[in-house]
Amino acid sequence: MIELLWIALYFAVGHMVVWIQNHGQFLFDSWKDNIWPSLLISPLAAYCFIIATKKAVPYYGNLWGPRLTGFSSGIVVFTFLTYIMFAEGVTLKTAICLLLSMAIILIQVFL
């Protein structure tokens, strides 16, 4: 179970970095016309996703488990960061997507 927590942590940090890469232009004035900050943090996201996948494939015993876990964790991270940083509320559609993402993660973990 500890291994799964590490996998989740690496996926979450990777998705947080990607979220900042994509949305930093709306948060930081210096990023509006400057792509370099986003490019410079790219290796951190890549590292997190590579390590998460490296740990997750043996854990799940296939490639689908890490893919679905990574996808679903990205939905969860995106929802929370967008809510926190931009105060975009959770609509019914977003709530359903969150529930489906969490269901995917639970299926991967427990089945």
Z-matrix of the N, CA and C atoms (Angstrom, degrees):
N
C 1 1.453
C 2 1.535 1 111.36
N 3 1.320 2 116.78 1 -33.64
C 4 1.475 3 120.15 2 177.22
C 5 1.529 4 110.14 3 -62.18
N 6 1.318 5 116.21 4 -38.08
C 7 1.467 6 120.18 5 178.84
C 8 1.527 7 110.48 6 -60.67
N 9 1.306 8 116.80 7 -40.86
C 10 1.459 9 120.92 8 178.99
C 11 1.529 10 111.35 9 -64.07
N 12 1.316 11 117.80 10 -36.73
C 13 1.463 12 120.79 11 176.90
C 14 1.527 13 111.37 12 -64.58
N 15 1.330 14 116.53 13 -39.91
C 16 1.470 15 120.05 14 176.46
C 17 1.525 16 110.69 15 -64.62
N 18 1.321 17 116.04 16 -42.60
C 19 1.468 18 120.18 17 178.49
C 20 1.530 19 109.38 18 -59.57
N 21 1.321 20 116.45 19 -47.52
C 22 1.467 21 121.05 20 179.92
C 23 1.522 22 111.25 21 -61.64
N 24 1.322 23 116.70 22 -40.64
C 25 1.464 24 120.68 23 179.67
C 26 1.523 25 111.30 24 -63.06
N 27 1.329 26 117.13 25 -46.48
C 28 1.468 27 120.05 26 179.23
C 29 1.521 28 111.58 27 -63.07
N 30 1.340 29 117.31 28 -43.57
C 31 1.461 30 119.18 29 177.18
C 32 1.531 31 110.68 30 -62.04
N 33 1.322 32 117.51 31 -43.74
C 34 1.466 33 121.06 32 -178.18
C 35 1.523 34 111.51 33 -62.98
N 36 1.325 35 117.38 34 -46.29
C 37 1.472 36 120.30 35 179.49
C 38 1.530 37 110.01 36 -63.36
N 39 1.320 38 117.13 37 -42.03
C 40 1.468 39 120.25 38 177.29
C 41 1.513 40 111.42 39 -58.47
N 42 1.328 41 116.87 40 -45.14
C 43 1.460 42 119.81 41 179.41
C 44 1.523 43 112.21 42 -68.58
N 45 1.330 44 117.32 43 -32.88
C 46 1.466 45 119.72 44 176.05
C 47 1.526 46 110.81 45 -64.07
N 48 1.313 47 116.19 46 -42.89
C 49 1.469 48 120.02 47 179.16
C 50 1.525 49 110.23 48 -63.79
N 51 1.318 50 117.29 49 -43.68
C 52 1.463 51 120.43 50 178.75
C 53 1.529 52 110.44 51 -63.84
N 54 1.321 53 117.09 52 -38.57
C 55 1.458 54 120.08 53 177.89
C 56 1.531 55 109.89 54 -60.80
N 57 1.334 56 116.67 55 -45.00
C 58 1.465 57 120.68 56 178.41
C 59 1.522 58 110.51 57 -64.08
N 60 1.333 59 117.34 58 -40.60
C 61 1.461 60 120.10 59 177.56
C 62 1.526 61 111.18 60 -56.80
N 63 1.311 62 115.90 61 -47.57
C 64 1.459 63 120.26 62 -174.92
C 65 1.523 64 114.03 63 -77.55
N 66 1.325 65 116.83 64 -31.92
C 67 1.456 66 119.48 65 -173.27
C 68 1.529 67 113.94 66 -111.57
N 69 1.314 68 116.74 67 -1.34
C 70 1.463 69 121.24 68 177.95
C 71 1.514 70 112.54 69 -58.78
N 72 1.326 71 115.97 70 -30.05
C 73 1.465 72 119.88 71 178.80
C 74 1.527 73 112.49 72 -63.07
N 75 1.319 74 117.11 73 -22.67
C 76 1.466 75 121.34 74 178.21
C 77 1.529 76 112.20 75 -95.14
N 78 1.331 77 115.81 76 -11.24
C 79 1.465 78 120.71 77 -179.22
C 80 1.520 79 112.92 78 -100.95
N 81 1.322 80 116.32 79 -36.90
C 82 1.463 81 121.40 80 -173.52
C 83 1.523 82 109.41 81 -118.97
N 84 1.327 83 116.26 82 122.78
C 85 1.467 84 120.20 83 179.86
C 86 1.516 85 112.00 84 -58.21
N 87 1.322 86 116.69 85 -36.48
C 88 1.463 87 120.08 86 -177.54
C 89 1.528 88 112.58 87 -68.23
N 90 1.321 89 118.06 88 -15.01
C 91 1.479 90 121.25 89 -179.81
C 92 1.524 91 112.63 90 -93.77
N 93 1.316 92 117.72 91 -10.61
C 94 1.467 93 120.58 92 -174.51
C 95 1.529 94 112.55 93 -56.45
N 96 1.296 95 117.23 94 -46.54
C 97 1.459 96 121.39 95 -178.33
C 98 1.522 97 112.05 96 -116.14
N 99 1.321 98 116.96 97 19.99
C 100 1.460 99 121.32 98 -176.68
C 101 1.531 100 108.97 99 -132.84
N 102 1.310 101 116.04 100 110.01
C 103 1.456 102 120.70 101 -177.25
C 104 1.528 103 112.47 102 -82.65
N 105 1.322 104 117.77 103 -14.09
C 106 1.469 105 121.04 104 -173.01
C 107 1.517 106 115.63 105 -61.90
N 108 1.320 107 119.80 106 -39.52
C 109 1.476 108 117.37 107 177.51
C 110 1.532 109 112.11 108 -58.66
N 111 1.319 110 115.85 109 -40.55
C 112 1.469 111 119.24 110 177.74
C 113 1.518 112 111.57 111 -64.61
N 114 1.311 113 115.62 112 -41.97
C 115 1.463 114 118.84 113 -179.81
C 116 1.527 115 111.83 114 -66.86
N 117 1.313 116 116.29 115 -35.62
C 118 1.466 117 119.63 116 -176.93
C 119 1.528 118 113.57 117 -71.16
N 120 1.334 119 117.42 118 -24.49
C 121 1.460 120 118.23 119 178.03
C 122 1.536 121 112.27 120 -93.30
N 123 1.316 122 116.79 121 -0.99
C 124 1.465 123 120.89 122 178.74
C 125 1.525 124 113.78 123 -56.62
N 126 1.333 125 118.80 124 -42.52
C 127 1.471 126 117.74 125 -179.79
C 128 1.526 127 113.42 126 -59.17
N 129 1.330 128 118.25 127 -32.01
C 130 1.458 129 120.44 128 179.02
C 131 1.531 130 110.90 129 -65.41
N 132 1.319 131 116.72 130 -43.69
C 133 1.469 132 120.31 131 177.67
C 134 1.519 133 110.28 132 -63.44
N 135 1.324 134 116.50 133 -45.86
C 136 1.470 135 120.19 134 179.41
C 137 1.519 136 110.93 135 -59.43
N 138 1.328 137 116.79 136 -45.04
C 139 1.463 138 121.18 137 179.31
C 140 1.532 139 110.92 138 -58.25
N 141 1.329 140 116.43 139 -47.31
C 142 1.473 141 120.48 140 -178.90
C 143 1.524 142 111.24 141 -61.07
N 144 1.326 143 117.64 142 -44.55
C 145 1.457 144 120.20 143 -178.64
C 146 1.531 145 111.76 144 -69.01
N 147 1.322 146 116.85 145 -37.20
C 148 1.470 147 119.80 146 178.13
C 149 1.521 148 110.56 147 -65.03
N 150 1.326 149 117.30 148 -46.35
C 151 1.466 150 120.66 149 -179.97
C 152 1.526 151 110.57 150 -65.94
N 153 1.329 152 117.52 151 -42.42
C 154 1.466 153 120.09 152 178.42
C 155 1.519 154 110.67 153 -58.87
N 156 1.318 155 116.64 154 -45.17
C 157 1.461 156 120.76 155 179.92
C 158 1.521 157 111.11 156 -67.59
N 159 1.319 158 116.88 157 -40.21
C 160 1.465 159 121.12 158 178.75
C 161 1.533 160 111.51 159 -60.01
N 162 1.324 161 115.96 160 -38.71
C 163 1.469 162 120.61 161 179.03
C 164 1.532 163 111.47 162 -79.84
N 165 1.328 164 117.14 163 -33.55
C 166 1.464 165 121.05 164 -172.32
C 167 1.527 166 113.45 165 -78.28
N 168 1.321 167 117.98 166 -34.13
C 169 1.468 168 119.17 167 -178.52
C 170 1.525 169 111.41 168 -60.36
N 171 1.338 170 119.68 169 -49.85
C 172 1.468 171 117.58 170 176.11
C 173 1.535 172 112.92 171 -64.99
N 174 1.327 173 116.87 172 -33.92
C 175 1.468 174 120.19 173 -179.78
C 176 1.531 175 110.59 174 -62.26
N 177 1.340 176 116.04 175 -48.86
C 178 1.457 177 120.72 176 -177.95
C 179 1.533 178 112.58 177 -84.60
N 180 1.319 179 116.16 178 -26.71
C 181 1.462 180 119.92 179 -178.37
C 182 1.519 181 113.65 180 81.72
N 183 1.336 182 116.84 181 13.66
C 184 1.469 183 121.12 182 177.39
C 185 1.527 184 109.03 183 -160.72
N 186 1.327 185 115.68 184 177.05
C 187 1.468 186 120.09 185 178.74
C 188 1.529 187 113.14 186 -90.12
N 189 1.329 188 116.79 187 -20.61
C 190 1.456 189 120.05 188 -177.56
C 191 1.522 190 112.54 189 -70.14
N 192 1.300 191 118.08 190 -39.07
C 193 1.459 192 121.35 191 -179.92
C 194 1.522 193 112.48 192 -56.34
N 195 1.345 194 117.83 193 -52.96
C 196 1.468 195 118.94 194 177.95
C 197 1.530 196 112.90 195 -62.80
N 198 1.319 197 117.65 196 -36.25
C 199 1.459 198 120.25 197 -178.75
C 200 1.527 199 110.50 198 -64.76
N 201 1.317 200 115.78 199 -47.97
C 202 1.460 201 119.43 200 -178.63
C 203 1.522 202 112.00 201 -69.54
N 204 1.321 203 116.87 202 -36.97
C 205 1.466 204 120.59 203 176.62
C 206 1.526 205 110.47 204 -65.24
N 207 1.334 206 116.75 205 -43.80
C 208 1.464 207 121.01 206 178.49
C 209 1.517 208 112.03 207 -62.72
N 210 1.331 209 116.34 208 -44.36
C 211 1.463 210 120.81 209 178.82
C 212 1.525 211 110.65 210 -60.94
N 213 1.313 212 115.83 211 -49.41
C 214 1.465 213 120.36 212 -176.81
C 215 1.519 214 112.12 213 -65.88
N 216 1.326 215 116.76 214 -39.46
C 217 1.467 216 118.69 215 178.21
C 218 1.526 217 110.66 216 -65.47
N 219 1.327 218 116.76 217 -31.85
C 220 1.463 219 120.35 218 176.48
C 221 1.514 220 112.31 219 -63.87
N 222 1.328 221 117.03 220 -38.81
C 223 1.464 222 120.99 221 177.47
C 224 1.531 223 110.07 222 -64.19
N 225 1.315 224 115.98 223 -43.59
C 226 1.470 225 120.63 224 -178.99
C 227 1.530 226 110.44 225 -65.27
N 228 1.325 227 117.39 226 -48.01
C 229 1.469 228 121.35 227 179.93
C 230 1.522 229 110.64 228 -61.77
N 231 1.331 230 117.31 229 -45.17
C 232 1.459 231 120.61 230 179.91
C 233 1.525 232 110.74 231 -59.03
N 234 1.319 233 116.58 232 -45.22
C 235 1.464 234 120.38 233 -178.38
C 236 1.523 235 111.31 234 -60.37
N 237 1.335 236 116.60 235 -48.33
C 238 1.461 237 119.32 236 -176.94
C 239 1.526 238 112.33 237 -69.17
N 240 1.327 239 118.31 238 -42.01
C 241 1.465 240 119.31 239 179.88
C 242 1.525 241 111.33 240 -67.39
N 243 1.316 242 117.15 241 -38.61
C 244 1.466 243 119.75 242 178.73
C 245 1.519 244 110.72 243 -66.46
N 246 1.320 245 116.43 244 -37.44
C 247 1.468 246 120.21 245 177.19
C 248 1.533 247 110.73 246 -66.99
N 249 1.327 248 116.75 247 -45.35
C 250 1.465 249 121.07 248 -176.89
C 251 1.525 250 111.64 249 -70.44
N 252 1.328 251 117.44 250 -46.22
C 253 1.468 252 120.53 251 -172.11
C 254 1.523 253 113.96 252 -85.40
N 255 1.334 254 117.11 253 -29.80
C 256 1.464 255 120.01 254 -176.62
C 257 1.526 256 113.43 255 -119.44
N 258 1.321 257 117.22 256 1.50
C 259 1.469 258 122.86 257 179.38
C 260 1.520 259 112.23 258 55.22
N 261 1.337 260 116.48 259 31.41
C 262 1.457 261 120.18 260 174.30
C 263 1.516 262 108.18 261 -81.18
N 264 1.294 263 115.41 262 118.69
C 265 1.453 264 120.28 263 -176.76
C 266 1.512 265 113.46 264 -67.53
N 267 1.303 266 114.65 265 166.43
C 268 1.454 267 121.65 266 177.78
C 269 1.522 268 108.09 267 -91.96
N 270 1.319 269 116.20 268 111.84
C 271 1.459 270 121.21 269 177.95
C 272 1.523 271 109.20 270 -82.59
N 273 1.296 272 116.14 271 173.66
C 274 1.461 273 120.60 272 177.16
C 275 1.528 274 110.16 273 -59.03
N 276 1.322 275 116.56 274 -42.57
C 277 1.460 276 120.80 275 179.69
C 278 1.533 277 110.82 276 -61.99
N 279 1.325 278 117.11 277 -43.81
C 280 1.462 279 121.29 278 178.52
C 281 1.525 280 110.65 279 -65.34
N 282 1.319 281 117.06 280 -41.53
C 283 1.462 282 120.58 281 179.50
C 284 1.524 283 111.10 282 -62.09
N 285 1.313 284 116.94 283 -40.79
C 286 1.461 285 120.30 284 178.31
C 287 1.525 286 110.41 285 -65.40
N 288 1.325 287 116.88 286 -42.17
C 289 1.470 288 120.45 287 177.49
C 290 1.527 289 111.10 288 -62.07
N 291 1.319 290 116.48 289 -40.58
C 292 1.468 291 120.42 290 177.11
C 293 1.527 292 111.03 291 -62.11
N 294 1.305 293 116.48 292 -46.11
C 295 1.463 294 119.99 293 178.56
C 296 1.524 295 111.18 294 -61.39
N 297 1.310 296 117.36 295 -42.39
C 298 1.464 297 120.66 296 178.21
C 299 1.527 298 110.98 297 -64.62
N 300 1.327 299 116.73 298 -40.25
C 301 1.466 300 120.26 299 178.36
C 302 1.525 301 111.36 300 -63.73
N 303 1.318 302 115.66 301 -43.04
C 304 1.468 303 118.97 302 178.33
C 305 1.529 304 110.82 303 -66.57
N 306 1.330 305 116.42 304 -35.45
C 307 1.469 306 119.79 305 176.76
C 308 1.523 307 110.34 306 -64.12
N 309 1.324 308 117.48 307 -40.96
C 310 1.465 309 121.19 308 177.78
C 311 1.522 310 110.32 309 -60.33
N 312 1.323 311 116.41 310 -45.42
C 313 1.468 312 120.11 311 179.29
C 314 1.528 313 110.47 312 -61.92
N 315 1.329 314 117.47 313 -45.98
C 316 1.453 315 120.78 314 -179.97
C 317 1.529 316 111.72 315 -62.86
N 318 1.307 317 117.08 316 -39.03
C 319 1.475 318 120.41 317 176.90
C 320 1.515 319 110.30 318 -62.49
N 321 1.326 320 116.90 319 -42.77
C 322 1.463 321 120.35 320 -179.64
C 323 1.530 322 111.33 321 -65.31
N 324 1.308 323 116.94 322 -35.63
C 325 1.463 324 121.06 323 -176.44
C 326 1.526 325 112.12 324 -78.80
N 327 1.326 326 116.70 325 -43.27
C 328 1.452 327 119.64 326 -169.77
C 329 1.532 328 115.89 327 -102.31
N 330 1.312 329 118.50 328 -11.39
C 331 1.479 330 119.55 329 179.01
C 332 1.512 331 111.78 330 -113.15
